[in-house]
Amino acid sequence: MLPLTLVAAEDSLHWEALLGERRAALAKSDSIIGTLLKTRAPEVNWVPPDELRRAARRAPGIAPAPDQIGTAILFHPTKERPEMVPDPLRSELRTLAALVGGGRYALVPAGLTFRRAITMGGGPGSVGAQHAAPLPHAVATAELTVVLVDVRMGRVGFRTVARGEGDDPWIALTRAVKNLTPGLP
């Protein structure tokens, strides 16, 4: 599992204090994602971002720093079929996977965005139009884009956007990650 490198929130949420320190926000996001995936899918041999970082530090000049590779380029899909991972990201993912045991697949959290939660209309004169939620606290939808990459072939196996709502970024992210593994408590 690669570390998250892209976190962004709409300005209207006013979450600068919560997400302002980029490294801290990325570290907390990685922690939430890793903890929930290990708990909710224990049959998978997850390699957390910290272990990837250690492996990369043990192989200077060979392995890239996992936090410095361009995984955010996978945030939006390409029109190419089958969707391929561009170089140099493709070779960097393959190198990192080889250093931590030779796994075939890498789970890449390509980006995390927070958008103001939208409610469907229902007031007078409304015909199903979308309006910003008139709640006292900023309720947001976390949208976690996750891509599974076959590191040997350089292909995107699947991609999804997991969504979850909450009145702070960490609750919203927790709900989004739980939506990756539906049907569990």
N, C-alpha and C positions, 0 to 999 in steps of 0.2 A: 504494500500500500504506500503510494507516494505521498509526500506532504502536500498540503494545500498551498498554493502560491497566489491565489487571487481571492480577495474578499472585498466586496463593495456594498454600499447601502445608499438608498435614496436619501438625498439631503433632507427631505421633509420628515424623516424619522427622528432626526436630531440625536443620532447615536454616536456622535463623534467621541464622546467620553468613553463609551463602551468599546468602540472599534478603532479609536484614534491611534493607539500604539500598534502598528502593523504586526510586528513580530509576536507580540503578546496575543493578539487576536488570532493569528495563524496557529500559534502553539496551542491555544485553548481549543480551537476548531479541530485540529489534528487529534487532540486528546479525546474530545467527545466522539469523533468519528471512529477512532481506533477502539475505544472502550466499548462502544455500543456494538460494533461489528464483531468484536471478539466474544462478547456476551451473547449476542443474538445468532451468531453463526459460528459456533465453536468447532465445527467439523472442518473448517478451512484453516490452513496453516498461515495465519496472517503474519506478515513481517511489518511491524510498525515503522513509521518514519524515523524514529530515533535509532533503530537498528540499521536502517539504510544509511543514515548519516555516519554511524560508527564504521560501517563497512567501507564507505567512501573515504573516510579519513585514513583508514588502514591501507588504502591503495592510491596514494597521491600520484597524480599524473596519468592514472589509468581510468579512475572513476570520477565522474563529475559530482559536484555537491548537489544532492537531491533538491535543495532549496533554490538552486540557481539554474536548473534546467527549465526550458520553456513549456511546461505542461499546460499553461493557460491557453496555448494555441489550440488545444483540443476542446475549448469551451464551446465553440460553435462547430456544427458538423460541416463537412465538405460535400460537394456534389459528386465527388469521385465514388464509384462503386466497383469493388468493395472499398470502403473508406480506409485509406492507408495513413499511417503516422509519418509525417515528414522527417527527413533527416535534418539536423543531427539528433533530434529527439529520439528517433527510432533506435539508433545505435547506443545512445546514452541509457535508454530503458533496458536494452538487452545487456549492457555491461553491468548495470546495477543488479539486475535479476541474477546474473551469473555469480556475482560476488556474494549474494546472500542465499545461495543454495541451488541456483539453476531453475527456478520456477518458470513456467511457461507464460503465465499471465500476470499482468500488473494492473491493480486497481488504481485508477488515477482520478482523484477529486480535481476536476479541471477548473472549477470555480464555484464560489458561493456568493450569491447576491441576496440582498434583503430589499423587498419592495413593500410599500404600504399595502396592507390588506384591503381588498376591494369587496364590497358587498353589492349584490344585485339590487336594483332599484325596488321600490315598493311604496314610495311616497306619492303624493298627488302629482299628476302630470307625468309620472314616470312610466316609461314603456320598456322596462327591462334594461335601462341604461346603467352603466357602471358608475359608482360614486365612491369617493374615498370614505372609509369607515368613520362615522362621527363618534369615535370613542374617546374617553378622556386620556387614555394612554395610547402611545403609538403602537398599534398592533401591526406586525409585519409578517409577510410570508418569506420564509427562507427557501431559496431555490438552489439546491446543491446539484450541480452537474457532475455526474460520475461516468467515467468511460472505462471499459475493460479492454485492455490491449493485449493481443497475442504478441509477445516480445520477439519471438522467433521469426514470425512472418511479417511483423510490422503492421498488422491489421487491427482495426477497431472491431472487437467482438460484439459489443453492444454499448449503447449509451442511453442514459436516462436522466431525467431531472426529477429529483425527489423534493417534495414540497412539505413544509410544515409551518404552522402559524404559532406565534407567541408574542408576548408583550416585551420580551427582551431577546437579543440575538441568540442566546444560548438555549433558551427554551424552544425557540423556533427551529434551530439547527437540530436539537435532540429529536423533535417531532419529525423533521425531514428524514433523518437517518433511520428512525424507526419505520418510516414508510418504505424504506428500501427492503425491509424484511417484514412484509405484512403478515398478519395472522398470528403474530406472537404478542404476548402481553407487554 
